Amino acid sequence: MSDAKLHATSPDPDDFAVQIADQVESFLVAVREVAKGDEPDSAVPFLLLEVSQLMLAGGRLGAHEDIVPDERYEADTGPDADVDDLRENLARLLDPIDVYSEVFDPYEPRTAPVPARISDDLTDVITDLRHGMAHYRAGRTTEALWWWQFSYFSNWGSTASAALRALQSVVAHVRLNQPLEELDGLDTDQPAMGDETLEFEAGRVMQEEIGGPLGMQTGK
């Protein structure tokens, strides 16, 4: 493809590798900022925007021809950075809508939905993206693109897609004034709650915490 300039010697903003790296870096920075919790009211819509933009980069990588690394064996990027604090911060920020129901493979017949967490998904994606970014910052551009493309197909593409669907669903429930009725039984780490309690809590939290930024009137 014409935008596949994998061996550029200068940071041309029109270069495929530079554009992908910029989108990856933007996502990494944005999620880190959201996780600080400085603006909890806008966390969900902001994450929806950032994951959507990341999926554009993923789509470009997915549509691209196979990228072959320069070396037969991947260069060592060192240990992956610890993401436990980031995961915990996101989980606190997104509670109680962190847990959602996901079908792992939509083409696998009779696949039962399983519980998943947006906080786990985002940190999982970040781990993959950081690994490729380590190659990119070390000047191994082709290896970075190869890793981002490979891990898009094998992990972060489906993971980010699932998180995007969950975030979009939360925003849709708020805008359409529909409480989340399907949380019951998803989170096995929490004490059992009745349907009415879950519905009330989910609706209350969504209205109070993210209703304002989404243009909804919140009642006190």
MARBA-3410 file (N, C-alpha, C, O; in Angstrom, 1 decimal):
220
0.8,-1.2,0.0,0.0,0.0,0.0,0.9,1.2,0.0,2.0,1.2,0.5 ~ 0.3,2.3,-0.5,1.1,3.5,-0.7,1.6,4.2,0.6,2.6,4.8,0.6 ~ 0.8,4.0,1.7,1.2,4.6,2.9,2.1,3.7,3.8,2.4,4.1,4.9 ~ 2.6,2.6,3.2,3.4,1.7,4.0,4.9,2.1,3.9,5.6,1.3,3.3 ~ 5.3,3.2,4.4,6.7,3.6,4.4,7.3,3.2,5.7,7.4,3.9,6.6
7.8,1.9,5.6,8.2,1.3,6.9,9.7,1.7,7.3,10.1,1.4,8.4 ~ 10.4,2.3,6.4,11.8,2.6,6.7,12.1,4.0,6.5,13.2,4.4,6.0 ~ 11.2,4.9,7.0,11.5,6.3,6.8,12.6,6.8,7.7,12.8,6.3,8.8 ~ 13.4,7.7,7.2,14.6,8.2,7.9,14.3,9.5,8.7,15.1,10.0,9.5 ~ 13.1,10.1,8.4,12.7,11.3,9.1,11.2,11.2,9.5,10.5,10.5,8.8
10.8,11.8,10.6,9.4,11.7,11.0,8.4,12.4,10.2,7.9,13.5,10.6 ~ 8.2,11.9,9.0,7.2,12.5,8.1,5.8,12.3,8.6,5.4,11.1,8.8 ~ 5.0,13.3,8.9,3.7,13.2,9.5,2.7,12.4,8.6,1.7,11.9,9.0 ~ 3.0,12.3,7.3,2.2,11.5,6.4,2.6,10.0,6.3,2.0,9.2,5.6 ~ 3.7,9.7,7.0,4.2,8.3,7.0,3.3,7.4,7.8,2.8,7.8,8.9
3.0,6.2,7.3,2.2,5.2,8.0,2.6,4.9,9.4,1.8,4.9,10.3 ~ 3.9,4.6,9.5,4.4,4.3,10.8,4.3,5.4,11.8,3.9,5.2,13.0 ~ 4.5,6.6,11.4,4.4,7.8,12.3,3.0,8.0,12.7,2.7,8.3,13.9 ~ 2.1,7.8,11.8,0.6,8.0,12.1,0.2,6.9,13.1,-0.6,7.3,14.1 ~ 0.6,5.7,12.9,0.2,4.6,13.8,0.8,4.9,15.2,0.1,4.8,16.2
2.1,5.2,15.2,2.7,5.5,16.5,2.1,6.7,17.2,2.0,6.6,18.5 ~ 1.7,7.7,16.5,1.1,8.9,17.1,-0.3,8.5,17.8,-0.6,8.9,18.9 ~ -1.1,7.6,17.1,-2.3,7.2,17.6,-2.2,6.3,18.8,-2.9,6.4,19.8 ~ -1.1,5.5,18.8,-0.8,4.6,19.9,-0.4,5.4,21.1,-0.9,5.3,22.2 ~ 0.5,6.4,20.9,1.0,7.2,22.0,-0.2,8.1,22.6,-0.2,8.3,23.8
-1.0,8.6,21.7,-2.2,9.4,22.2,-3.1,8.6,23.1,-3.5,9.1,24.1 ~ -3.3,7.3,22.7,-4.1,6.4,23.6,-3.5,6.2,24.9,-4.1,6.2,26.0 ~ -2.2,5.9,24.9,-1.4,5.6,26.1,-1.5,6.7,27.1,-1.7,6.6,28.3 ~ -1.3,7.9,26.5,-1.3,9.1,27.4,-2.7,9.4,27.9,-2.9,9.8,29.1 ~ -3.7,9.3,27.0,-5.0,9.6,27.4,-5.6,8.7,28.5,-6.2,9.2,29.5
-5.4,7.4,28.4,-5.9,6.5,29.4,-5.2,6.7,30.7,-5.8,6.7,31.8 ~ -3.9,7.0,30.7,-3.1,7.3,31.9,-3.7,8.6,32.6,-3.8,8.6,33.8 ~ -4.1,9.6,31.8,-4.7,10.8,32.4,-6.0,10.5,33.0,-6.4,11.0,34.0 ~ -6.8,9.7,32.2,-8.2,9.4,32.7,-8.1,8.7,34.1,-8.9,8.9,35.0 ~ -7.1,7.7,34.1,-7.0,6.9,35.3,-6.6,7.7,36.6,-6.8,7.2,37.7
-6.1,8.9,36.4,-5.8,9.7,37.6,-7.0,10.1,38.3,-7.0,10.4,39.5 ~ -8.2,10.1,37.6,-9.4,10.4,38.3,-9.7,11.9,38.5,-10.6,12.2,39.3 ~ -9.0,12.8,37.9,-9.2,14.2,38.1,-10.5,14.7,37.5,-11.1,15.6,38.0 ~ -11.0,14.0,36.5,-12.3,14.4,35.9,-13.2,13.1,35.8,-13.4,12.6,34.6 ~ -13.7,12.6,36.9,-14.5,11.3,36.8,-15.8,11.5,36.0,-16.2,10.5,35.5
-16.3,12.7,36.0,-17.6,12.8,35.3,-17.5,12.6,33.8,-18.5,12.1,33.1 ~ -16.3,12.8,33.2,-16.1,12.6,31.8,-15.3,11.4,31.4,-15.0,11.2,30.2 ~ -15.1,10.5,32.4,-14.2,9.4,32.1,-14.8,8.5,31.1,-14.1,8.1,30.1 ~ -16.0,8.1,31.2,-16.6,7.1,30.2,-16.7,7.7,28.8,-16.2,7.0,27.9 ~ -17.3,8.9,28.6,-17.3,9.4,27.2,-15.9,9.6,26.6,-15.7,9.5,25.4
-14.9,10.0,27.5,-13.6,10.3,27.0,-12.9,8.9,26.6,-12.2,8.9,25.6 ~ -13.1,7.9,27.4,-12.6,6.6,27.1,-13.2,6.1,25.8,-12.6,5.4,25.0 ~ -14.5,6.3,25.6,-15.2,5.9,24.4,-14.5,6.5,23.2,-14.3,5.9,22.2 ~ -14.2,7.8,23.3,-13.6,8.5,22.2,-12.2,8.0,21.9,-11.8,7.7,20.8 ~ -11.4,7.8,23.0,-10.0,7.3,22.8,-9.9,5.9,22.2,-9.1,5.6,21.4
-10.8,5.0,22.7,-10.8,3.6,22.2,-11.3,3.6,20.8,-10.7,2.8,19.9 ~ -12.2,4.4,20.4,-12.7,4.5,19.0,-11.6,5.0,18.1,-11.4,4.4,17.0 ~ -10.8,6.0,18.5,-9.7,6.4,17.7,-8.6,5.4,17.6,-8.0,5.2,16.5 ~ -8.4,4.6,18.7,-7.4,3.6,18.6,-7.8,2.5,17.6,-7.0,1.9,16.9 ~ -9.1,2.2,17.6,-9.6,1.2,16.7,-9.4,1.6,15.2,-9.3,0.7,14.3
-9.3,2.9,14.9,-9.0,3.3,13.6,-7.6,2.8,13.2,-7.3,2.4,12.1 ~ -6.6,3.0,14.2,-5.3,2.6,13.9,-5.2,1.0,13.8,-4.5,0.5,12.9 ~ -6.0,0.4,14.6,-6.1,-1.1,14.5,-6.7,-1.5,13.1,-6.2,-2.5,12.5 ~ -7.7,-0.8,12.7,-8.3,-1.1,11.4,-7.3,-1.0,10.2,-7.2,-1.8,9.3 ~ -6.5,0.1,10.3,-5.4,0.3,9.3,-4.4,-0.8,9.3,-3.9,-1.3,8.3
-4.0,-1.2,10.5,-3.0,-2.3,10.6,-3.7,-3.6,10.1,-3.0,-4.4,9.5 ~ -4.9,-3.8,10.4,-5.6,-5.0,10.0,-5.8,-5.1,8.5,-5.7,-6.2,7.9 ~ -6.0,-4.0,7.8,-6.2,-3.9,6.4,-4.8,-4.0,5.6,-4.8,-4.2,4.4 ~ -3.7,-3.7,6.3,-2.4,-3.6,5.7,-1.9,-5.0,5.4,-2.3,-6.0,6.1 ~ -1.1,-5.1,4.4,-0.4,-6.4,4.1,0.4,-6.8,5.3,0.8,-6.0,6.1
0.8,-8.1,5.3,1.6,-8.6,6.5,2.9,-7.9,6.6,3.6,-7.7,5.6 ~ 3.2,-7.4,7.8,4.4,-6.7,8.0,5.4,-7.7,8.5,5.2,-8.4,9.5 ~ 6.6,-7.8,7.9,7.6,-8.8,8.2,8.8,-8.0,9.0,9.3,-7.1,8.4 ~ 9.1,-8.5,10.2,10.2,-7.8,10.9,11.6,-8.0,10.2,11.8,-8.9,9.4 ~ 12.5,-7.1,10.5,13.8,-7.1,9.9,14.6,-8.3,10.3,15.3,-8.9,9.5
14.5,-8.7,11.6,15.2,-9.8,12.2,14.3,-11.0,12.4,13.1,-10.9,12.5 ~ 15.0,-12.2,12.3,14.2,-13.4,12.5,13.7,-13.5,13.9,12.6,-14.0,14.2 ~ 14.5,-13.0,14.9,14.1,-13.1,16.3,13.8,-11.7,16.8,14.6,-10.7,16.5 ~ 12.8,-11.5,17.6,12.4,-10.2,18.1,13.4,-9.8,19.1,13.9,-10.5,20.0 ~ 13.8,-8.5,19.0,14.8,-7.9,20.0,14.1,-7.8,21.3,12.9,-7.6,21.4
14.9,-7.9,22.4,14.5,-7.9,23.7,14.1,-6.4,24.1,14.9,-5.5,23.9 ~ 12.9,-6.2,24.5,12.5,-4.8,24.9,12.5,-4.6,26.4,12.1,-3.6,26.9 ~ 13.0,-5.6,27.1,13.0,-5.5,28.6,11.7,-5.9,29.2,10.8,-6.2,28.5 ~ 11.6,-5.9,30.5,10.4,-6.3,31.2,9.3,-5.3,30.9,9.5,-4.1,30.8 ~ 8.0,-5.8,30.8,6.9,-5.0,30.6,6.6,-4.2,31.9,6.8,-4.7,33.0
6.2,-2.9,31.7,5.9,-2.1,32.8,4.7,-2.6,33.6,3.8,-3.2,33.1 ~ 4.8,-2.4,34.9,3.7,-2.9,35.8,2.5,-2.0,35.6,2.5,-0.8,35.6 ~ 1.3,-2.6,35.4,0.1,-1.9,35.1,-0.9,-2.1,36.2,-2.1,-1.7,36.1 ~ -0.5,-2.7,37.3,-1.5,-3.0,38.4,-2.1,-1.7,39.0,-3.3,-1.7,39.2 ~ -1.3,-0.7,39.2,-1.9,0.5,39.7,-2.9,1.2,38.8,-3.9,1.7,39.2
-2.5,1.1,37.5,-3.4,1.7,36.5,-4.7,0.9,36.4,-5.8,1.5,36.3 ~ -4.6,-0.4,36.5,-5.8,-1.3,36.5,-6.7,-1.0,37.7,-7.9,-0.8,37.5 ~ -6.1,-0.9,38.8,-6.9,-0.6,40.0,-7.5,0.8,40.0,-8.7,0.9,40.4 ~ -6.8,1.8,39.5,-7.4,3.1,39.4,-8.6,3.1,38.4,-9.6,3.8,38.7 ~ -8.4,2.5,37.3,-9.5,2.4,36.4,-10.7,1.6,36.9,-11.9,2.0,36.7
-10.5,0.6,37.7,-11.6,-0.2,38.2,-12.3,0.6,39.2,-13.6,0.6,39.3 ~ -11.6,1.4,40.1,-12.3,2.3,41.0,-13.1,3.4,40.3,-14.2,3.7,40.7 ~ -12.5,3.9,39.3,-13.1,5.0,38.5,-14.4,4.5,37.8,-15.4,5.3,37.7 ~ -14.4,3.3,37.3,-15.5,2.8,36.5,-16.5,2.0,37.3,-17.6,1.6,36.7 ~ -16.3,1.7,38.5,-17.2,1.0,39.4,-18.5,1.8,39.4,-18.5,3.0,39.7
-19.7,1.2,39.3,-20.0,-0.2,39.1,-20.2,-0.7,37.7,-20.8,-1.8,37.5 ~ -19.8,0.1,36.7,-20.1,-0.3,35.3,-18.8,-1.0,34.7,-18.7,-1.2,33.5 ~ -17.8,-1.3,35.5,-16.6,-1.9,35.0,-16.9,-3.3,34.5,-16.3,-3.7,33.5 ~ -17.7,-4.1,35.1,-18.0,-5.4,34.7,-19.1,-5.5,33.6,-20.1,-4.8,33.8 ~ -18.9,-6.2,32.6,-19.9,-6.3,31.5,-19.9,-7.8,31.0,-19.0,-8.6,31.3
-20.8,-8.1,30.1,-20.9,-9.4,29.5,-20.4,-9.4,28.1,-20.7,-8.5,27.3 ~ -19.5,-10.4,27.8,-18.8,-10.4,26.5,-18.9,-11.8,26.0,-18.7,-12.8,26.7 ~ -19.0,-11.9,24.6,-18.9,-13.2,23.9,-17.5,-13.2,23.3,-17.3,-12.3,22.4 ~ -16.7,-14.1,23.6,-15.3,-14.1,23.2,-15.2,-14.2,21.7,-14.4,-13.4,21.1 ~ -15.9,-15.1,21.0,-15.8,-15.3,19.6,-17.2,-15.3,19.0,-17.9,-16.3,19.2
-17.6,-14.3,18.3,-19.0,-14.2,17.8,-19.3,-15.3,16.7,-20.4,-15.6,16.4 ~ -18.2,-15.9,16.2,-18.4,-16.9,15.2,-18.3,-18.4,15.7,-18.4,-19.3,15.0 ~ -18.1,-18.5,17.0,-18.0,-19.8,17.7,-19.4,-20.2,18.1,-20.0,-19.5,18.9 ~ -20.0,-21.2,17.5,-21.4,-21.6,17.8,-21.6,-21.9,19.3,-20.8,-22.5,19.9 ~ -22.7,-21.4,19.8,-23.2,-21.7,21.2,-22.2,-21.2,22.2,-22.0,-21.8,23.3
-21.5,-20.1,21.9,-20.6,-19.6,22.9,-21.3,-18.8,23.9,-22.1,-17.9,23.6 ~ -21.1,-19.1,25.2,-21.9,-18.4,26.3,-21.2,-17.1,26.6,-19.9,-17.1,26.6 ~ -21.9,-16.1,26.9,-21.3,-14.8,27.4,-20.5,-15.1,28.7,-20.9,-15.9,29.5 ~ -19.5,-14.3,28.9,-18.6,-14.4,30.1,-18.5,-13.0,30.6,-18.5,-12.0,29.9 ~ -18.2,-12.9,32.0,-18.0,-11.6,32.5,-16.6,-11.1,32.2,-15.7,-11.8,32.1
-16.5,-9.8,31.9,-15.2,-9.1,31.6,-15.2,-7.8,32.3,-16.3,-7.3,32.8 ~ -14.1,-7.2,32.3,-13.9,-5.9,33.0,-13.3,-4.9,32.0,-12.3,-5.2,31.3 ~ -13.8,-3.7,31.9,-13.3,-2.7,31.1,-11.8,-2.3,31.6,-10.9,-2.1,30.7 ~ -11.6,-2.3,32.9,-10.3,-2.0,33.4,-9.3,-3.0,33.0,-8.2,-2.6,32.7 ~ -9.7,-4.3,33.1,-8.7,-5.3,32.6,-8.4,-5.2,31.1,-7.3,-5.3,30.7
-9.5,-4.9,30.4,-9.3,-4.8,28.9,-8.4,-3.7,28.5,-7.4,-3.9,27.7 ~ -8.6,-2.5,29.1,-7.7,-1.4,28.8,-6.3,-1.6,29.2,-5.4,-1.2,28.4 ~ -6.0,-2.2,30.3,-4.6,-2.4,30.7,-4.0,-3.5,29.9,-2.8,-3.5,29.7 ~ -4.8,-4.5,29.5,-4.3,-5.5,28.6,-3.9,-4.9,27.3,-2.8,-5.2,26.7 ~ -4.7,-4.0,26.7,-4.4,-3.4,25.5,-3.1,-2.5,25.6,-2.3,-2.5,24.8
-3.1,-1.8,26.7,-1.9,-0.9,27.0,-0.6,-1.7,27.0,0.4,-1.3,26.5 ~ -0.6,-2.9,27.6,0.6,-3.7,27.7,1.0,-4.1,26.3,2.2,-4.0,26.1 ~ 0.1,-4.5,25.4,0.5,-4.8,24.0,1.1,-3.5,23.3,2.1,-3.6,22.7 ~ 0.4,-2.4,23.5,0.8,-1.2,22.8,2.2,-0.7,23.3,3.0,-0.2,22.5 ~ 2.4,-0.8,24.6,3.7,-0.3,25.1,4.8,-1.2,24.6,5.9,-0.7,24.4
4.6,-2.5,24.5,5.6,-3.4,23.9,6.1,-2.9,22.5,7.3,-2.9,22.3 ~ 5.1,-2.6,21.7,5.5,-2.1,20.4,6.1,-0.8,20.4,7.0,-0.5,19.6 ~ 5.6,0.1,21.3,6.2,1.4,21.5,7.7,1.3,21.9,8.5,2.2,21.5 ~ 8.1,0.3,22.7,9.5,0.2,23.1,10.3,-0.1,21.8,11.4,0.5,21.7 ~ 9.8,-0.9,20.9,10.5,-1.1,19.6,10.6,0.2,18.8,11.7,0.6,18.3
9.5,0.9,18.8,9.5,2.2,18.0,10.5,3.2,18.5,11.2,3.8,17.8 ~ 10.5,3.4,19.8,11.4,4.4,20.4,12.8,4.0,20.3,13.7,4.8,20.4 ~ 13.1,2.7,20.2,14.5,2.2,20.0,14.9,2.3,18.5,16.0,1.9,18.2 ~ 14.0,2.8,17.7,14.4,2.9,16.2,14.0,1.7,15.4,14.4,1.7,14.2 ~ 13.4,0.7,16.0,13.0,-0.5,15.3,11.6,-0.4,14.8,10.7,-1.0,15.3
11.4,0.5,13.8,10.1,0.8,13.3,9.4,-0.4,12.7,8.2,-0.5,13.0 ~ 10.0,-1.2,11.9,9.4,-2.3,11.3,8.9,-3.3,12.4,7.8,-3.9,12.3 ~ 9.8,-3.5,13.4,9.4,-4.4,14.5,8.2,-3.9,15.2,7.4,-4.7,15.7 ~ 8.2,-2.6,15.4,7.0,-2.0,16.1,5.7,-2.2,15.4,4.7,-2.7,16.0 ~ 5.8,-2.0,14.1,4.6,-2.2,13.3,4.2,-3.6,13.2,3.0,-4.0,13.3
5.2,-4.5,13.1,4.9,-5.9,13.1,4.2,-6.4,14.4,3.2,-7.1,14.4 ~ 4.8,-5.9,15.5,4.2,-6.3,16.8,2.8,-5.7,16.9,1.9,-6.5,17.4 ~ 2.6,-4.5,16.6,1.2,-3.9,16.7,0.2,-4.6,15.8,-0.9,-4.8,16.2 ~ 0.7,-5.0,14.6,-0.2,-5.7,13.7,-0.5,-7.1,14.2,-1.7,-7.5,14.3 ~ 0.5,-7.8,14.6,0.4,-9.2,15.1,-0.5,-9.2,16.4,-1.4,-10.0,16.5
-0.2,-8.3,17.3,-1.0,-8.3,18.6,-2.4,-7.8,18.4,-3.3,-8.1,19.2 ~ -2.6,-7.0,17.3,-4.0,-6.6,17.0,-4.8,-7.8,16.6,-6.0,-7.9,17.0 ~ -4.3,-8.6,15.8,-5.0,-9.8,15.4,-5.1,-10.8,16.5,-6.2,-11.5,16.7 ~ -4.1,-11.0,17.3,-4.1,-12.0,18.4,-4.7,-11.6,19.7,-5.1,-12.5,20.5 ~ -4.7,-10.3,20.0,-5.2,-9.9,21.3,-5.9,-8.6,21.4,-7.1,-8.5,21.6
-5.1,-7.5,21.2,-5.6,-6.2,21.6,-6.7,-5.7,20.7,-7.5,-4.9,21.1 ~ -6.8,-6.2,19.4,-7.9,-5.8,18.6,-9.3,-6.2,19.1,-10.2,-5.4,19.3 ~ -9.4,-7.5,19.4,-10.6,-8.0,20.0,-10.9,-7.5,21.4,-12.1,-7.2,21.7 ~ -9.9,-7.3,22.2,-10.0,-6.8,23.5,-10.5,-5.3,23.5,-11.4,-5.0,24.2 ~ -9.9,-4.5,22.7,-10.3,-3.1,22.6,-11.7,-3.0,22.0,-12.5,-2.2,22.4
-12.0,-3.9,21.0,-13.4,-3.9,20.4,-14.4,-4.2,21.5,-15.5,-3.6,21.5 ~ -14.1,-5.2,22.4,-15.1,-5.5,23.4,-15.3,-4.4,24.4,-16.4,-4.0,24.8 ~ -14.2,-3.7,24.8,-14.3,-2.6,25.7,-15.0,-1.4,25.0,-15.8,-0.8,25.7 ~ -14.8,-1.2,23.7,-15.5,-0.2,23.0,-17.0,-0.4,23.0,-17.8,0.5,23.2 ~ -17.4,-1.7,22.8,-18.8,-2.0,22.8,-19.4,-1.8,24.2,-20.6,-1.3,24.3
-18.7,-2.1,25.2,-19.2,-1.9,26.6,-19.3,-0.4,26.9,-20.4,0.0,27.4 ~ -18.3,0.4,26.5,-18.4,1.8,26.7,-19.5,2.5,25.9,-20.2,3.3,26.4 ~ -19.7,2.0,24.7,-20.8,2.6,23.9,-22.1,2.2,24.5,-23.0,3.0,24.4 ~ -22.2,1.0,25.0,-23.5,0.6,25.6,-23.8,1.4,26.8,-25.0,1.8,27.0 ~ -22.8,1.7,27.7,-23.0,2.6,28.9,-23.5,4.0,28.4,-24.5,4.5,29.0
-22.9,4.6,27.4,-23.3,5.9,27.0,-24.7,5.8,26.4,-25.5,6.7,26.6 ~ -25.0,4.8,25.6,-26.3,4.6,25.1,-27.4,4.5,26.1,-28.5,5.1,26.0 ~ -27.1,3.7,27.2,-28.0,3.5,28.3,-28.3,4.9,28.9,-29.5,5.1,29.3 ~ -27.3,5.7,29.1,-27.5,7.0,29.7,-28.3,7.9,28.8,-29.3,8.5,29.3 ~ -27.9,8.0,27.6,-28.6,8.9,26.7,-30.1,8.5,26.4,-30.9,9.3,26.2
-30.3,7.2,26.5,-31.7,6.7,26.2,-32.5,6.5,27.6,-33.6,6.0,27.6 ~ -31.8,6.8,28.7,-32.4,6.7,30.0,-32.9,5.3,30.3,-34.0,5.1,30.7 ~ -32.0,4.4,30.0,-32.3,2.9,30.2,-31.3,2.4,31.3,-30.1,2.3,31.0 ~ -31.8,2.0,32.5,-30.9,1.5,33.5,-30.2,0.2,33.0,-30.8,-0.5,32.2 ~ -29.1,-0.1,33.6,-28.4,-1.3,33.2,-29.0,-2.5,34.0,-28.8,-2.6,35.2
-29.7,-3.4,33.4,-30.5,-4.4,34.1,-29.7,-5.8,34.0,-30.2,-6.7,34.6 ~ -28.6,-5.8,33.3,-27.9,-7.1,33.1,-26.7,-7.3,33.9,-25.9,-8.1,33.6 ~ -26.5,-6.5,35.0,-25.3,-6.6,35.8,-25.4,-7.8,36.8,-24.4,-8.3,37.3 ~ -26.6,-8.3,37.1,-26.8,-9.3,38.2,-26.0,-10.5,37.8,-26.2,-11.1,36.8 ~ -25.1,-10.9,38.8,-24.4,-12.2,38.6,-23.1,-12.1,37.8,-22.4,-13.1,37.7
-22.8,-11.0,37.2,-21.6,-10.9,36.4,-20.4,-10.8,37.2,-19.4,-11.4,36.9 ~ -20.4,-10.0,38.3,-19.2,-9.8,39.1,-19.2,-10.8,40.3,-19.9,-10.5,41.3 ~ -18.4,-11.8,40.2,-18.4,-12.8,41.2,-17.6,-12.4,42.4,-17.6,-13.0,43.5 ~ -16.9,-11.2,42.3,-16.1,-10.7,43.4,-17.0,-9.9,44.4,-16.5,-9.6,45.5 ~ -18.2,-9.6,44.0,-19.0,-8.7,44.8,-20.1,-9.5,45.5,-20.5,-10.6,44.9
-20.7,-9.1,46.6,-21.8,-9.8,47.2,-23.0,-9.8,46.3,-23.2,-8.9,45.5 ~ -23.8,-10.8,46.4,-25.0,-10.9,45.5,-25.9,-9.7,45.8,-26.2,-9.3,46.9 ~ -26.5,-9.2,44.7,-27.4,-8.1,44.8,-28.6,-8.5,44.0,-28.5,-9.1,43.0 ~ -29.8,-8.0,44.4,-31.0,-8.2,43.7,-31.1,-7.4,42.4,-30.4,-6.4,42.3 ~ -32.0,-7.8,41.6,-32.2,-7.1,40.3,-32.6,-5.6,40.5,-32.0,-4.7,39.9
-33.5,-5.4,41.5,-33.9,-4.0,41.7,-32.8,-3.1,42.2,-32.7,-2.0,41.8 ~ -32.0,-3.7,43.1,-30.9,-2.9,43.7,-29.8,-2.6,42.6,-29.4,-1.5,42.5 ~ -29.5,-3.6,41.8,-28.5,-3.4,40.7,-29.0,-2.3,39.7,-28.3,-1.5,39.3 ~ -30.3,-2.5,39.4,-30.9,-1.5,38.4,-30.8,-0.1,39.0,-30.5,0.9,38.3 ~ -31.2,0.0,40.2,-31.2,1.4,40.9,-29.8,1.9,41.0,-29.6,3.1,40.6
-28.9,1.1,41.4,-27.5,1.6,41.6,-26.9,2.0,40.3,-26.2,3.0,40.2 ~ -27.0,1.1,39.3,-26.5,1.4,38.0,-27.0,2.7,37.4,-26.3,3.6,36.9 ~ -28.4,2.8,37.5,-29.0,4.0,37.0,-28.6,5.3,37.7,-28.3,6.3,37.1 ~ -28.5,5.2,39.0,-28.1,6.3,39.8,-26.7,6.8,39.5,-26.4,8.0,39.4 ~ -25.8,5.8,39.5,-24.4,6.2,39.2,-24.2,6.8,37.9,-23.5,7.8,37.7
-24.8,6.2,36.9,-24.7,6.7,35.5,-25.2,8.2,35.4,-24.6,9.0,34.8 ~ -26.4,8.4,36.0,-27.0,9.7,36.0,-26.1,10.7,36.7,-25.9,11.8,36.2 ~ -25.6,10.4,37.9,-24.9,11.4,38.7,-23.5,11.6,38.2,-23.0,12.7,38.3 ~ -22.8,10.5,37.7,-21.4,10.7,37.4,-21.1,11.0,36.0,-20.2,11.8,35.7 ~ -22.0,10.5,35.0,-21.6,10.8,33.6,-22.8,11.4,32.9,-22.7,11.7,31.7
-23.9,11.6,33.6,-25.1,12.2,32.9,-24.9,13.6,32.4,-25.3,14.0,31.3 ~ -24.2,14.4,33.3,-24.0,15.8,33.0,-23.2,16.0,31.7,-23.6,16.7,30.8 ~ -22.0,15.4,31.6,-21.2,15.6,30.4,-21.8,15.1,29.1,-21.5,15.5,28.0 ~ -22.8,14.2,29.3,-23.5,13.7,28.1,-24.8,14.4,27.8,-25.6,14.0,26.9 ~ -25.0,15.5,28.5,-26.1,16.4,28.2,-27.4,16.0,28.8,-28.5,16.5,28.3
-27.4,15.2,29.9,-28.6,14.8,30.5,-28.8,15.6,31.8,-27.9,16.1,32.4 ~ -30.1,15.8,32.1,-30.5,16.4,33.4,-30.4,15.4,34.5,-31.0,14.4,34.4 ~ -29.7,15.7,35.5,-29.6,14.8,36.7,-30.5,15.3,37.8,-30.4,16.5,38.2 ~ -31.2,14.4,38.4,-32.0,14.8,39.6,-31.3,14.6,40.9,-30.5,13.7,41.0 ~ -31.6,15.4,41.9,-31.0,15.3,43.2,-32.0,14.7,44.2,-31.7,14.5,45.3
END
